[in-house]
Amino acid sequence: MNQFKPNLIKVALITGGVAFGCSPTFAQETNSEAADEANVEVIQVSGIRGSLQRAQAIKMDSTSIVEALSAEDIGKLPDTSIAESISRLPGLAGERRNGRTSGISVRGFNENYVGTSLNGRELLGMGDNRGVEFDLYPTEIISSIVVYKTAEAGMTTQNIGGSIDLQTISPLAAKSTFAINGTYEKNAEDAPNPDFDNNGHRISVNYVDQFADDTIGLALTVASMESPRQEQHFRGWGYAGANADNAADGVDVTEGTTILGGHDSFARSAMLERDSIAGVVEWAPTDKLNVQVDALYIDFVEDDVRRGLEEGGAEWGTGEYTITGVEDSLVTSGYYDGFYSVIRNDARTQEADLTTVGVNAEYILNDNWTLEFDYSTGKVEKDIIDVESYSGVGRAGIDGRPITARSWEMTSTGAVYSDHPSIAPVDLTDESLIRLAGPQAWGAPIIGADAQDGFVNQPHYEEDLDTYRFDAKGYVEWGVVTGMSAGVIYSDRSKTKENDGAYLTAPSYPGDAAIPDVLGVVPLDFIGIDGILAYDSLGLYQSGYYIATDAKLVQNDRLGDSYTVDEELLTFYTKFDLEMEVGDIYIRGNVGVQVVNADQQSTGFSTTSDADGMTVAVPVSGGADYTDVLPTLNLSAEVAEGQFVRFALGKVISRPRMDDMRPNTQASFAFNDNQITSTDPENGPWSGSSGNPELKPLEANQLDIAYENYFSDTGYVAASFFYKDIKNWHRDTSVLTDFSDVYIPDLHQGSEGQTPATFLGSVGSVLDGFEGYVRGYELQGSLPGELLHESLEGFGLFASATFMEGEVDAAPTQTETRIPGLSEESYSMTFFYESNGFEFRVAATKRDDYLTEERGTSLALVDATKQGGTLVDAQIGYDFSESGIESLEGLRVTFQAQNLTDEDDIQASQADSRQITQYQSYGTNYLLGFNYTF
């Protein structure tokens, strides 16, 4: 019989301070037992190989299908955030947002469909929904990360995509440590904005020790980071139908030809500041009682400016244009005769605080049974101030203003502009010409049709989560059932959004004035434009320079997107551990069931406009109460020494998105002359939306099969197949609706009294009941070089490939069948060398295009398609512990390069990848760091 022996694995985990969450007494006993093992010296290897051994040990010992990541040593996970680390694991893919890997997809499902926990407890995110923004969690607080691809009955964070558990150390099981980390950071691109620099830093302190005869353990981490980002950004408004009458001689414009309707492009500079404190106190006064308290506090602030231009183009900006080139029904070049360019000096500050505290008490009743109680509480508060400030050649309506005319050419990164063939260019860097006033007739009746010189969005979020859990677990002898656990979990969650905003009017209205305190010029040469004037719009707003008018008075989407969602979950579960022999094959596993009762209630507003244009808000509420039964089965058979076949079945759910559960409804009208006079409903002024407080969870039945062959301490190959039969999915619907019933002639008009050119607009809502599937294959392997030849000792390679396909029914009148986060192909590779203190590694990830979302008007989230790409990072370092220099014992230095190949992020239309809707370039990031362990 090939019986799997977990002793070696437990030693590996204890070395990292994980030890399966076991009691300190058990950990000490295991250390003592393991002292005689011949392999102890191998397991205790540090550095890259040590981390691979510990991660491999976790995979081998699990009865579920998991991926694992272990820090090289305490406080030395080799990335600035956990997002960068886990994005390289098999079956996972990272998504960059504003230059940082933030989102994570697991088996084709983005973070909104992936459960995330800290030491087994559900972790709150800092975003709009349940999904965790992984870039906000520092690596210094993490000892290991386990990704569960199959569910178990005792897991409260099981989701359709999977679950990610972030694990801190057990201080009574870890060695005493005092370590300091420091890093200097710099981007390869100079800051294009004169009020931002390009330098950052990161510093952390890790402390672990034991007291009172090893009955009290303490682990403390304090980390602080400032990280800069620079970005070049092109955003296309969309692609309108081209008018064949505007074709130049000899140019053929066929029916269905599309043309870029305009752009807003900018140069962005940002600085992320993150301060974190994490602590774990563990107390084991007797062999039977273990109490652990852990807490995490994160203070996050990000300031950024986006300075550039907003310009209407053909059709959506002006009808006066000439087409000079067409390829396969896309206008590739042309020129338009004029648009009053809007110089944008936008600034945003985001502040968020996360606090989470957990208390766990474990009591051993006897040799067979253990009781466990766990309580956790978490709270997140997040505020965004996003200021838009408009300037140009003078206020709309003033005579004699020069108009901007341009030629353009479509490229693989969007449009590149140049001078018009016959109309002289306008110098947008001329301080004597540019005025602080809206050059377009934007406004609202409450302030004046041309009085909008800016806008500020100020959403506020609060989220609370309290969880109580009681478990009993023990060993039994019921045939193949060798253990069981049962428990009850109660959680109470609440999320509130207040969507505030205000129109900003310069004090010079109805005239205009020069820009106060010009900072300099921001170049826009990446789109062929010389540049624009820069000034501090956030400072002007906060100083009271602008006249601010509360947008809730007239904008229906303010209260129409303000809500509170309350959710109570009561979960009962039972799980049985299985052990058996079938012939000479040893099989372990578990079978169980989870019963979840949900009571979800939400409150908000239904908003319309009265005859005076004022918002009429009526409080509304809604909700649902239902129960789900979720069975699971996991089996692991050791078919030969170090070779496992795993099989899993389960029913899993993901809770509905929080913003989708709002009860709100709204109808809106945009007081923008370009939209009011447009005959295209996609660019028209009418819109509406509603939530759905009765949404049921997303649901899937899943099957997993895997083969894993571990042929050395850090070497293995594995292949797996998974299939998810989606039984309930949510879709955003958009129905073209006639708004004639809410049309008020004296209200809904342009700045010069224009009647809307169309009364059609889209009304969005969320429906459930859609079905689909996802299936895929994963291949992965880890190869130590010495297995190939002794001269390659110290070299190693880890690689994986994932191939997926899937779709879900399209919503009525829609064609979208994709699943957010699913790339059909994704790859990861890490090549490293480590010997005598010297190390280097090169890591690369690649993924195909996928569906995602980004912030649109009023910071609302809208669907977008990213083209995917390849990210390459590299690191070189030296550990002076191997140098023989006693005074440098404990010192390690590293140099890292992130985004080594300067990979761009590109979004495009699903129908035509040449229709670029967004292009972002960030440059390479460099980090020089040290770690000193006393």
N, C-alpha and C positions, 0 to 999 in steps of 0.2 A: 504494500500500500504506500503510495506517495503522499504521506501526510505532511501538510504545510506546517512549519514550525515558526511561530511569530516572535520567538525570543530575540533574535537578531534585529528584527524590525523595531521592537520596542526600545532596544538600546539606541538605535538610530534616532528615534523620536525623542527620547529623553535627552540625548546629547543636544538637541535643539530646544529643549525645554517644553516640548509639546506633550508627549506621553499619553496621548489619547484622552486627555482630561482626567487621568486617573488620580487617585488620592496620593499624597506625598508618601504615605507608608508603602503603598504598592510600588511607587517609583523607586524608593530606596531599596526595597526587596529585589526589584528587577535589576537594579544596578549591581547589587551584590551577587545575584545569580549569574549575571552576565560577565562578571569579572573573570570567570574561568573560560569564557568562550574565546576560541582562537581568533575569531573574526573581530573582536572588539577594536583592535587597533585600526582596522580598515574603516569601520563605521565612524570612528572619531576623526577621520580626515576632515580638515577644514577647507575653506576656499570653494572654488567652483565644483570640484569633485565631491566635496563633502555635501554641498547643497543638492547635487544630483543624487547622491546616495540616500539622503533623507527623503527627497521627493519620491524616489523609486520605492523606498520602503513603505511609504504611505499608500502608493498605488497597489503594491503587492498584498498588503494586509487587508485592504478594503474588500468587502463583499459586493459593493456597488461598483459601477464603472465611474472612475474619477480621474481627474488630472490634479497634479500637485506641484507646488512651487515652495521651495524652502530658502530662507535667507542663508547666505554663505556663512555668516556669523551674526550675532545679535546686532541689529542696526545697520546691516550691510546688504540689504536687498539692492541690486545694482541699478536702480533707476530713481528718478525724482518723484514718481508716483506709482501706485500699484497698478494703474491702468497700463502703463508701458510694460510692466512685468508680465501681467497675465495675458496680454494681447498676443504673446508668442506661444501660448499653450495650444496643443492640438484641438481643433474644433472651435477655437475662439478667434475672434477678429476684432481689432480695435478700430475706432472711428475718431479721426482728428476733428476737433472743433476749435476754431480760432487758433490753430497751431499746436494744440496739445491733444494727445490721445486722452479722450475722456469717456466716450461710450464704449461698451463692450457687447458684442454679440456672441451668444453661445448656441452653436448648432443652428445658425440662421435666424435667431430671434434676438432683437436688441435688448438693452438693459431694462426696458419696461416690461419684459416678459421673463426676466431672470430674477430670482430671489437672491438677496444679498444679506448676509448676517455677519455679526462680529461675535466670535466665540459662541456661535450657535443661536444668537438672538437677532431678530430682524433689525436691520439697520436702516434708518431714515436717509433719504437723499436730500440734496439741497436744490433740486430742480423743481419743475412744474408738476411732476408726477411721482410714481413710486420708484422709478429707475434711479440708481445711484450714479452720481457724477464721480467716477473713480479717480479722476485726476486731483480731487481735493483731499484725498487721504494719503498722508505721507508714508513712505516705505519704512521709515525708522521705527514705527510702532508695531510692525508686523513680523512675526516669526515664520509663519507659513500660511499658505493659501491652498484650500482644497476646493476644486470645482466638481460638484456632483452632477453627473450627466443622467443618472437614473435616481429615482426618488425612493425614500424609505418612509415607513409609516410615522416615525417619530419626528420627521423634519417638518417644521412649520413654514419653511420658505420654499417648499417644492413648487416649481413653476414649469411652464411648458418648455422654456428654453433650458432650464437647469437651475442650479443654486451655487452661489459662490460664498464660501465661508472664510472670513478673514480671522486668523488666529493669532492672539498675542501669546507671550510665553507664560509658562507656569513657574513662578519665581522659586518655589521650593524644589522644583525639578531641574532648574537651570544652574549653571555655574555662576559664581560671583563675578560681576563684570562692572567696570567703569570705562566708558568709551566716549570719545568726542569725535564728531564728524564735521568737516567744513568743506565747502565747495564755492568756487568762484565761477560765475556763469556769464557768457557773452554770446550774442548772436552775430553771425557773419555779416548781416546787413546793418548798416548804420541806421539809427532812428530817423525816419523821414520827417517826423514832427519835432519842432525845435524845443518843446517843453518836456520831452521824454528822453531818457538816456538809454543805454544799451547794456548796462551792467547789472548783474544780479548776484545773489549769494544764497547759501543754504548752510545752516549750522544746527547741530543737534547734540544732545547729551543723553546717553543711555546708562542707567544704573540698575544693577541687580545685586541683591544680597540677602542673606538669611540671618535670623536672630533667634534668641531664646531657645538655644539648643535645637536649631533648625525646625522650630514649630511655627515661626513666622517668616514669611518671605515677602520681599518688596521689589517691585520692578517699576521704574519710572523713566519716562521718555519726555524730553522737552525739545521741540523742533521749531525752527523759524526759517522762512524762505521768502526771498524776493526773486521773481523770475520774469525777465522781459520777453516780449514778443514783438516782432515787426511783421507787417503783412502788406502785400499789394493785392488789391481786390477789385475785380471787375464783376458787375452784376447786370445782366441783361434783363430788361423789363419783361420780355417775352417776344413772340414772333407773330406779327400780324399778316393778313393777306395782302400781297403786293398788288398795286394798281398797274396793269399793263400799259396804260396810257402814259406812264412816267418813264418808260424805257427809252434809253438813248438809241440812236440809229444803229441798226445791226444787232441789237440785243433782243433775244426772244424770251418773253415772259409768258409762260404757259399757265393755265388755270391751276390753282393750288400752290403757286409759288409763294413762299413766306419771306418776310423781311423783318430785321431787327426793329422793334418799336421804340427803343430808347435804352438808356443805361443810367445807373448811378454807381460810380466807381470812386474808390478812395484809397488812401494810404493810412494804415492803422498802426498805432503804437500802443502797447499795453504793458502794465506791470501788475503781476499777481503777487500779493502778500498773503502768506499763510502761516499762522502760529498755531501750534498744536501742543497739547499736554495729554499724556496718557499714563495711567497708573494702574497697577495691579497689587493688591494686598491679599496674601494667602495665609490662612491660619489653620493649623492642624494640631489642636491641643491634645488629642488622643489618637489612637490608631483607628478609631471609628468615625471621627468627625472631621470634616474638612469644610472650611468656609472661605469663599473667595469673593472679593469685591473688586470690580474693575470699572474704570471711568475713562471717558475720552471727551476732550473739549477741543474744538477746531474753530478758529476765528479766521475768516476768509474775506479778503478785500481785493477787488480787481478794478483798477482804473484804466480806461482806454479812451483814445480819441480816434475818430474816423473823419478825415478831412479829404474832401474831393468835390465831385460835380454830380449833379442830377440834371440830365438833359433828355428831353423828348427827341425822338428820331422820326423816321418815316411813319406815316399814318397816325401814330399815337401822339406825336409832337407837332407835326406839320404835314400838310398834304403836298407841299412844294419840295419835291425831291426828284432826283434823276437816278435811274438804275443803269449802272455801267457794266455789271457782271452778274451772271446767273450760272450756277452749276447744280444740276439735278434738283430743280425746284427750290433752291435756296439762293436768295440774293447775296452775292459775295462781295460786291463793292458798289459804291455809289456816292452821292453827295446830296445834302439837304440844304435849303436856302436860309434857314434861320430858326433859332429857338433862343429865348432869353435864359441863358444858363443860370442854374441855381447853384451857387457856391455853398457847400454844406460843411459846417464846422460842428460835427456832432461829438458828444462826449458822454461817457457812461461810467457810473460807479456802481459796483455791486458789493453789498456787504451781507455776509451770512455768518450765523453762529450755530454750531451744532453741539449739543451736550447729550451724552448718553451715559447712564450709570446702571450697572448690573450687580446683583447680589445672588450668590449661589451657595447653598448649603447642602452637603451630602453626608448622610448618616448611614453607617453600616449596621443593620439590625443584627445580623448573624452571618455565618459563613456563606449563606446563600442569597440573602436579600439586602437591598440597599434602597433607601428613600432619598429623594432629591427634591428640593424646592428652589425655584428660581424666580426672581423678580427683576424686571428691567424697566427703565423709563427713558424716553428720548424726546428731545425738543429741538426744533429747527426754526429759526427766524431768518428771513431773507428780504432785503430791500434793494430795489433797483431804481436809480435815477438816470434816465436816459434822455438827454437834451438834444434836440435838433435845432440848429440855428441856420437861418437862410440869409444870404447876401448876394449881391449881383450888381448890375450896371444901373440900378435905381428901382424904385418901387413900381410895381405894375401900374400901367396907365399914364405914367409920366412920358411926355413926348420927347423925341430926340435921342432915345437910348440906342446905342449900337447893339446889333443883334449878332449872335454867334452862328456862323455857318461853317459846316465841316464836310470834308470827305471822309469816308470810312472804308475799311477792308476787313472782312471776316478772317480770323485766324483760328488755330487750334486752341487758343486761350481766350477767345472772345473778339471784340472789335478793337482795331487800332485806328486812331484818327489822325488826320492831317489837314492842311489848309484847303479851303474851298478853291476851285479853279479860277473863280472870278471875283469872289467877295473877300475883302480884306479881313484878316483875323482880329479878334478882340483880345487885348492883353488883360487877363484876369488877375495879374499880379500887380496892377497899377493902383496904388493906394489912393490916388486922386480920382480914380474912376469908380472904384468899387464902394458901394454903399451898404450899410447894415439895414436892409429892408428886403421883403420878399419880392423878387422880380416877376413871380407868377401870381395870378389872381387866386390865391388860396385863402380861405377863411370860412366863416360861418355867420349866419345872421346876427348872432349874439355879439360878435365883435366887429363885423364888417366883412364884406366879401373879399377884400384885398388886405385884411389886417393881420393875417397870420404870418409872422416873421420867424416863427419857430414853434416848437411843441416840446412838451416834456411828458414822458411816460413814467409813472411812479407806482408800479405794482408792489404790493406787500404780501408776503406769504408767511403763514405760521402753520406748523404741523407738530402734533403731539402723538406719542405712542406709549402706552403702558401695557405691559404684558406680565401675567402671572402664570406660573407653570408648576405642576406637581407631578412627579414620576415615581413609579416603583419598578424596580428591575431586579431580576434574580436568575439563579441557575436552577433548572429543573431537569428531571430525567423522565421525559414522556416520549420514549421512543426516539425518533429523529429530532424531536424538539429538545434542545439543551438549555434554552434560556428564553425568558420573556420579559417584556417591559410594557407598561401601560401608563397612561397619564391623561391629564386634562390641562388644556391651555386656554386662557381667556385673554383677549387683547382688545383694547379700546383705542381707536385711532380717530383723529380729527385733523382736517386740513382746511385752511381758510385762505382765500385770495381776495384782496381788495385791489381792484384795477383802477387806480387813480390816474389822472392826467390833466394837463392844462394847455390852453392856447397861449402862446407868447407873442406879445406885440411890443415893438420897439417904442420908446417914449417919443420919438420923432414923428410918429404916425399923426396925420395922414401924409406927412412928408417923409424924407429919409435923411440919414446923417452918415458921416464917416464912421469907420470902424474904430472904436476906442482900443488903444494898446495892441496894435498889430505885432504879432510875435515873429513873423518872418514868412517865408514861402515854403510850401509843401510841393515837391515835384511829383508830377503824374506822368513821367516819361514812359512808364511801362504800357500806357495806352496811347502814346504819341502826343501828349499834351504837356506844355511847359510846366504848368503848376497853378496854384491858387494861393490866396492870402490865408494865413493861419491866425486865429485868435482864440481866447479862452472862453468858450461858450458856457461851460459849466460854472466858471467863476462869475460870469455876468449874471446868470440865473440866480446863483446863491447869494449874490450881493444885492438882489432886488432891482437890477437894472431893467429887466423886462416887466411889462404889465401882464400878470398871469390871470387867466380867466378859467375857472373850473370847467373842464370838459364834460363832467357828469351832467351839467345842466342841459346839454344839447346832444351829446354823443351817446347813443343808446347802447353802444358796446362797452361802456364803462361799467354801469351797474349790470348790464347784460352779461358781463363776464366776471362778476363778483359773486362769490358763493362760499358756502361752508358744506363740507361733506363729512359726515360722521359714520363710523363703521365699527361695529362690534362683532367679534368672531369668537365662537365657543367651539373648541375642538376636543374630541375624544379620540384616543388612538390605542391600538394594541398591536404589538409586534412580537413575533416568535422567531427566535434564532434556531437555525437548522444545522445539523451535522449528520452526515451519513456516509456510508461506503457503498459504492456500486462497482462490484468486482474489485479491482485494485485502485479505483479512483476515489479520492477523498473529496467530498463536496461540502461546502459551507454555504450559508445564505440566510435569508430571512423572508418572512411573509407576514403581511399585516394589513391593517385597514385604518383609515382615518375618516372620521365623520365630522364635517365642518358645518356649523350653523352660522349664517351671516344675517345681520340686521343692518342694512345700509339706509341712511336717511340724509337728505340734502336740502338746503334752503338757498334761495337766490331771488332773482327778480325777472319779471317779464317786462320788456321795455318797448315803448313806441313813442311817437312824437305827437304833440298837440298842434293846434293851428298856429301857435306862436313859435313853433320850433323847439319848444322845451320838452325835455324827456319826461315821459310819464312812466313811472316804475311801480309795478304791482308786485308785492311779495308773493313768491310761489314756493312750493315744497313738493317733495316726492320721495319715494324710496321703495324698498322691497325686502322681503324676508324669505330665505330659502335654505335648503340643506343639501350638501354634496357628500357622496360616499366615494372614497378614493382608495381602492385596493392596490397593493404593490407586492411584487415578488422579485427577489434578487438571489441568484445562485452563482457560485464560483466553484469550478471543478479543477483541481490540480491533476491534469491528465498525464503529466510527466514531471520530472524534477524541474521546478522553476517555470513550468508552462501551465497557463490557466485558460480555461474557456469560461466565459461569463455570459449569463443570460438574464434578462430582466423584462418584466411586464409591469405596466402600471397605468393608472388613470391620474392625470395631473391637471391642475387648473392654475390660471393666472388671474388675479383679481382685476376688475376693470380699471382703466386709467381714471385717476381722480378727476381730471378736468372733464372727462366724458360723462361723469356721474352728476354733473350740475343739472338743476332743473330749469335753468334759464332759457328764455327765448328772446329774440331781439330782431328788429328791422332797422336798417341803417341807410343813410344817404350821405355820399361824399360831396362836400361843397368844393369841388375842384373843376374848373372850367374845361380842362382837357378831358375829364371823364364825363362831364355833363353833356358835352357836345359830341361824344363818341357814339357811333351807332353799334359798336361791338359790345355785347353784354359782358364779355370778359374784362373789358376796360371801362365799363359803365359805372354809374354812381350808386346803383342799388345793390344791397346785399342783406342777408339775414342768416341766423344760425339758431340752433337749439341743442341742449344737452339731452341726456337720457338717464334719469335717476333709477330706472328699473333694470339696467343692464345686468345680465348674469355673467359669471366668470367665463373667460376664455377656457376652452376645455379640449383635451386631447387624450386619446389612448395611444400608448407608445410601446414599442418593442425594441429591444437592444440585444445584439449578439457581438461578442468580442473575443479575440484570441490574443494572448499576451505571452511572450517568451522572454524570460529574464535569464540571460546567459552569463552575466557577470554583475559585479557590484554596481556598475554604472552603465551597463549595456542591456538593451532589450529591443525587441521589435513587437509591434502590435498592429492589429487591423480590427476594425469594428464596422458594423452596419447598424443603422437605426432607422426607424420608421415611426412617424407621428401622424396618426389619423385624427385630424382636427374636426371636432364635433360642434364647436361653437366658436365663432370668431366675430369680431366687431369690424364694421366698415364705416368710414365717413361717406355719407351720401351728399350729393349736390344736385339739387333739382332746379332747373330753370323755371323761374316763377314770375308771374306778372304782378308788379307792384302798383298797378293803377288804383287799387282800392285804398292805398295809404297815401296817394299823391295829393299834396296840398299846393295848388298853383302859386300862391303868394309866398310859399316857403321854399319849395323844391325848384330852384332856378339858379342860373349862373350869375356872375357878378354884374352882367349887363342885362339881366332879365331873361336869359335864354331858357327855353323849355327843354327838358331832358330829351335827347335824341332817341332814347329807348327807355321803355318802362320794364324791361326784362332784367333780371338779376338772379344770382344763384343763392339758394337757401341751403345751408349745410346742416346736417344732423348726424347722429350716430345710431346705427341699428346693429342688433346681434342676430344670431341664427345662421350665419354663413359657415360653410364647411370647406375643407380642403385637406392638404397633406404636405408633409415635408419628409423627404428621405435622403439618406446620404451615407457616404463611406469615409472613414478616417484611416489614414496610414501614418504611422509614426515609428521612429526608431532613435536610439541613442547608441553611439558607437565609440568606445574608447580606443585611441590609436594603438595602444600596446598590443591589442588583440590581432592587429594586422602585422606588426613587426615591432620588435623591442626598441628599435630606433625611434619609433613614433610615440614612446611613452610621454605622457603629458598632453598630447593632442586629443581632441575629442570633437564629435559632431553630433548635434541633435537636430532632427528635421521632422517635419510633418506635412501632410497634404490632406485637404478635406474637399470632397466633391458632393455637392448637394443640388437638389431641385425641389421645387415646391410651389404651390399656389393655393389661393383661397378664392371662393366664388366672388365675382365682382358685384358691387352694389348696383341696384337698379339705376339705369341710365349711365352707368360708369363702365370703364374698361379695365380699371386697375385690379390686378389679381396677385400682385407681389406681396411678400411678407417683409415688414420693416426689419432690416438688418441682414437679410439673406444674400450672400454672394455665392454664385454657383461654384466658384473655385477659390480656395485660399491656401496659402503656403506659408511655412515658417521654417527658418533655418538658423542655427547658431553654431558657429565654428570657433573653437577656443584652443588655447595652449596655456598650460600652467606647469611650471617647474622651477624649483629652487627660488621661490619668491616672485619670479617674473610671470606675468600673465597678460594675455590679450584675448579679446573675443570680438567677433563680428556677427551681428544679428540682423536678419532681414525678414520682413513679412510682406506678403503680397496678397491682395484680394481683388476680385472682380467688382463690377458696378453693383449698387444696391440702393434700396429705397431707404430714405432717412427723413428727417425733418429739420427745419431751421426757423429762426424767428422772422416773421413777416411784419405786416402793418400792426401797430400797437403792441409789438412784441409777441403777437400770437404765433403759435407753432403751426407751420404749414409743411406739407409734403414736399420733398425734393429728391432728386436722383443724383447720387455721387458716382463718379466713374471708377472709383477704386484707385489703386496705385501700389507702388513698392516703396517701403520705408527701410532704410539701412542705417543702423547705429553701430558704433565701434567703440571699444574701450581698451586701453593699455594701462598696466599698473605694475607696481612692485611692492612686495611685502618685505620690509626690512628685518622681520623676524628671521629670515633666512640668510641675512647678510653676514652674520657673525659680529656685527657692531653692537655691543651691549647697550650703548646709550640710545640706540634707535630701535631697540626691541619694542614691538607693539605698534610701530608706525607702518602705515600702508598709504601709498599715493596712487592716484588714478587720473587719467585724462580721458574724457569721453567726447564723442562727437555724435550728436543726434540729427537725424535727417541728413545724412552725409551726402546724399545725391541731390539735395534740394528738390524733393518731390513736391509737385503741385497738387492741390485739391481742385477737381473740376466737377461741376454739375452741368447736366445737359438735359434736354428734352428726351423723354423716353422714346418718342416717335423718330427723332433724328439726332444722333449724337453730335452732329455739327452745330446744332442750335444750342450754343453755350449759354447757360443762364447764370453761371457763377464760376469765377476763377480766383483762386487764392494761392499766393506764393509766400512762403515764410522764411526761407533761408535756413542755413545750418546753425545749430546751437552747439556751443562748446562749453565744457565743464571741466575744471581742474579741481581735484578734491583730495582730501586726506582723511584718514581714519586712524585715531590713536587709542589703543586699548591699554589701560594701566593694569 
